């Protein structure tokens, strides 16, 4: 999957070959409007996204935000070292690798880096996964059958066996569509590296903590620890 680079003043765009012929830099402008006016299909929060439709393709645009202590200084500016080191380029590149590995992740479309001296802001654009809800949202609606928990465990193992370390594996980064297809999303700061039990186990523990936290926030959520045990057993096979 070839990535094309487009430069415009202080901004660089990287576009996947499949979308390059139709690509317009204006595709990224809607996110600025949504942020400024809190309008359209814009979802607030650190993982805020805007849903767009460009060239007849349903897309999701995600802006990169700071978290933790750094967010007190700047909400969405990062230190610039090199274009290849920017979070948007790194995530776009990893998504293309995972697509080639036939892992169920969003199809990458393009990324944008706006540089301002020693700092930069960034966005990434992906094809939308239709009719999908997060694992947390699904569990609010109804309990998942045991086979679904097994499928989630086996899928996570596929990623780990491929050397994909998801550093923020949580109940909102697992998507399930109407046909019970499962996807992992949000690979910001994630890496491909040789499999190691310590980081694989850390990812599973993070997901389990996330599910417990979601349950504590919504006692009506259809989740119990025995469900995660089913996931773990399937992961271990």
Order of alpha helices (4+ residues) and beta strands (2+ residues): beta-beta-alpha-alpha-beta-beta-beta-alpha-beta-beta-beta-alpha-alpha-beta-beta-beta-beta-alpha-alpha
